[in-house]
Amino acid sequence: MIKIFCSFNNLPYLCRNLIHHLLRNNPELRFGFNKRMSFLKYVLCVFLLSSLISNENSYACVGNANFTISNPHCTTSPVTFTNTSTGGPLTYSWDFGDPGSGGNNTSVLTNPTHLFSTFGWFTVCLVAHYAGNCTDTLCQVVVVQLGPTAGFTWTPNNQCATIPVDFTSTSTGAISYQWNFGDPLSLGNNNSTLPNPSHLFTATGGGTQTYVVSLTVTGVGGCTNSIAQTITVLQKPDASVADLLTNFNNCTSATSGNPAFSLTVTNISTTQATNVHYHIDWGDGNPPYDTVGDYVNTPHTYSNLGIYYLVSTVTGSNGCVAVDTYKVLNISNPSIGMSSLGGTAGCGPVTYCFPVSSFQNNDPSTVYKFDFGDGTPIVIFSHPPPDTICHLYDSTSCASPGSQFVATVTAVDACDSTMSTVNNIKIFMAAIPQFTVGPDTIGCINQPFTFTNSSVSGFNNVCNTSAVFTWDFGDGSPQIITNSTNPQTHTYTTTGIFTVTLSASNFCNNNAFDTVHVCVNAPPTVNFTVDNLTGCAPLNVQSNNSTVSTNICGITKYFWAVTYNGSICNPMTGVWSFAIGSDTGSVNPEFIFTDPGSYTISMTANNGCIVPPDTLSILVKTIPTVVITPIPDTCGTATVLASATYVNCYGLTETYNWSFPGGNPNSSTLQNPPAVFYGAQGNYIITASSTNECGTFDTDRKSVV
């Protein structure tokens, strides 16, 4: 049996492959086609041949050929084919559809690999051979991507390991890079993902050392390619020395009275066998130690206090030079003092100054850190610090431990640190009065204002928050004095603009105040009229606002609303709207009433005063409705007494019009017409209509048989 997986775009190529396999596995077949054969006939022909062979062989096969394909599919790396055929085939035949690979285009292995000779679409076919001369074939299309090509150069080569090597990628088709410098002793620096990295090799000794540097690049589709090249580095000597007794540190013994520091430098270089020259610069201006031969140790004495940098330079037999630097500490922990001038308890914001002392003999590398204890940023000075340092305290110390701030200065050098402190810095804060007015700063006579106390109470000299608040409402009424922050209410009995003052007093201040101006208006006289209290739908109603407002300040704002009260006739939905250019806040809005019924227009005026709204009732009419009472059919002659149900829809006048074609009488203008006589059999139509000032109702009709 032959199975093939393909897309429409590959049909011509895949069908040629299919024909090839049909002929190869069935030599008795002959296949040909005219070059002018249409594509549809071509595919149909191949399909029929495939079905023929499939039907001929499938009856004997006990399994199916099948396989999976590894990813990615690249020209730079082999593709692995995993055989998953069932039924226990005896042998396998693979055709990779890659004639450019020469003899590697076929395989009889169970699970082969194949490196495609170029990129493109390839039809890979597996033929599984079963007992009884039965075969099953599966073909799959493999899309092979053009993989990247890895390459790089470097400079310098064969140079000392003290010089970084610069690598430049010459790769093509790469979108990511993975370098391995083959130098595990460089730890985290042994790898890089940069296109063009640099690396400082760790080669130590007196000769040369090689490293295998590899670059793996990744291209589109996950395709990879790698290259490895060997570079040569001249080993660097080891310039390590040690002070085995004091570790270059005289911090515990250095004093101005005894500044001398003697130490012994020991050669601990790991490359002594290949070192040819040693040079030690003591960093204190004294002659250096220099020797062309090996040494074990050498002494030196530093005569003055200070920090020195000892530089050990070693030359290897290959000419490479290494340099190591060591810090020699011939100093002690620094000296520092900070004192108080007294009087450091008071009301903030306040500036206190602190004398700084005992720093003159410190090493120039000393750093001074001032922390004033109030949460402000630390202030840092290099040597020397100022003789006096001042700080503005603008927050209370009452929330701090002991209700005080502690100011500190810390002097830090390479040996250690020293701290000096000033305590008992106590900062109290004045009360800060502030308040708000509600519901607004514009109000009305005989209606209360509410004043909300939002003051910051501050802290007294015993760190409590008590304060005295004094309210003055500016209208001559008695002041209110309280230690409570509860809201206050006040009602003005005259109009005007009044200045409300809130004063606050505590240990740190006396009568600090906040003020707000309030305006008191007289209530407006609310009134309005309309041009139409009643009319036919749709009814336009124009308002005329005659409200009187004698405002001291501010403006009068209006709010209009409409209430639908119901209707005796349809539609009973109460539809209305503001006319274009009008809204709920207009001074003189226009209304449009679409549906009949009873409505109430209300207007509220607000100048800070709350007053009842003015209202007017609107009645919207419409044409009347008529419904004729059903009339039963009769035999022979008939006398009919017609009646109807009328709804006038708020009309003031109403007329009626009955029509009785074929009857006697044949019409009437009465609401309840007289009896009508019909003397002959037939089908008669009775009609009725009603008219009021809004119009005539469309005639209702009933039949009489």
Buried (B, 14 or more C-beta within 10 A) or exposed (E): BBBBEBEEEBBEBBBEBBBBBBBBBBEEEEEEEEEEEEEEEBBEBBEEBBEEBBEEBEEEBEBBBBBEEEEBBBBBBEBEBEBEBEBEBEEBBBBBBBEEBEEBBBBEEBBBEBBBBEBBBBBBBBBBBBEEEBBBBBBBBBEBBBBBBBBBEBEEEEBBBBBEBEBEBEBBBBEEBBBBBBBEEBEEBBBBEEBEBEBBBBBBBBEEBEBEBBBBBBBBBBBBBEBEBEBEBBBBBBBBBBBEEBEBBBBEEBEEEEBEBEBBBBBEBEBBEBBBBBBBBBBBEEEBBEEEEEBEBBEBEBEEBBBBEBBBBBBBBBEBBBBBEBEBBBBBBBBBBBEBEEEBBBBBEBEBEBBBBBBEEBBEBBBBBBBBBBEEEEBEBEBEBBEEBEBEBEBBBBEBEEBBBBBBBBBBBBBEBBEBEBBBBBBBBBBBBBBEBEEEBBBBBEBBBEBEBEBBBBBBBEBEBEBBBBBBBBBEBEEBEEEEBEEBEBBBEEBBEBEBBBBBBBBBBEEBEBEBEBBBBBBBEBEBEBEBEBBBBBBEBBBEBEBEBEBBBBEBEBEBEBEBEEBEBEEEEBEBEBBEEBEEEBBBBBBBBBBBBBBBBBBBBBBBBEBEBBEBEBBBBBBBBBEBEEBEEEEEEBEBEBEBEBBBBBBEEBEBBBBBEBBEEEEBEEBEBEEBEBEEEEEBEBBBBBBBEBBBBEBBEBEBE
